[in-house]
Amino acid sequence: MHLEIITPDKKIFEGEVSEATFPGADGSFQLLKNHAALVSALEKGALSYTTSEGKKSLVVDGGVVEVSDNKIIVLAEKVIG
């Protein structure tokens, strides 16, 4: 899957991932390959994803995630760490 994490200031990450976990408004959720199309609000919390180099994690302070055709776009209000 292709993941892009973008803030108003800059692009934080762009690349291929095997899975990603998000802090959704109704609790955390995980996305795997061939997930159904989805748009969800994000709360403040940990966003993690697994690349060929291993698992990475950061904290977002709200935003939106959109999934379609194995492409994930995260519009984060702010990345804290």
C-alpha positions in Angstrom: 0.0 0.0 0.0 1.1 3.5 -0.6 1.0 5.9 2.4 1.4 9.7 2.5 1.4 11.7 5.7 1.0 15.4 5.2 0.7 18.4 7.5 0.0 22.0 6.5 3.7 22.7 6.7 5.3 19.7 4.9 5.2 16.1 3.8 6.2 13.9 6.7 6.3 10.5 5.0 5.6 8.9 1.6 6.3 5.3 0.8 5.1 1.7 0.7 3.8 0.1 3.9 2.4 -3.4 4.7 0.0 -2.1 7.4 -0.9 1.1 9.2 -2.7 1.8 12.5 -4.5 5.1 13.2 -6.1 6.9 16.2 -9.7 7.1 14.9 -12.4 9.2 16.5 -14.1 6.0 17.7 -10.9 4.2 18.7 -7.8 3.0 16.9 -8.1 0.9 13.7 -5.7 -0.9 11.4 -5.5 -0.9 7.6 -4.2 -3.8 5.6 -3.8 -4.3 1.8 -7.1 -4.2 -0.2 -9.0 -2.4 2.5 -12.4 -1.0 1.5 -12.6 2.7 0.7 -12.8 4.8 3.9 -12.7 8.3 5.2 -12.2 8.8 8.9 -11.5 11.6 11.4 -8.4 11.2 13.5 -8.0 12.1 17.2 -4.7 12.9 18.9 -2.8 9.7 19.3 -0.2 7.3 17.9 -0.1 6.6 14.2 2.1 3.6 13.3 3.1 1.9 10.0 5.3 -0.9 8.9 7.8 -0.4 6.0 10.4 -2.8 4.7 12.8 -1.3 7.3 10.5 -2.1 10.2 7.8 -0.4 12.3 7.7 3.4 12.6 5.5 5.4 14.9 4.6 9.1 15.4 1.9 11.1 17.3 -0.6 13.1 15.3 -2.8 15.9 16.8 -6.0 15.3 14.8 -6.7 15.2 11.1 -8.3 13.0 8.4 -7.4 9.7 6.7 -8.6 8.7 3.3 -8.2 5.2 1.8 -8.9 4.2 -1.8 -7.3 1.5 -4.0 -4.5 0.7 -1.7 -3.5 4.4 -1.4 -3.7 6.0 2.1 -3.6 9.8 2.5 -3.3 11.3 6.0 -3.9 15.0 6.4 -2.6 15.6 9.9 -3.2 18.9 11.7 0.1 18.5 13.4 2.8 15.8 14.1 4.0 15.9 17.6 6.7 13.3 17.6 
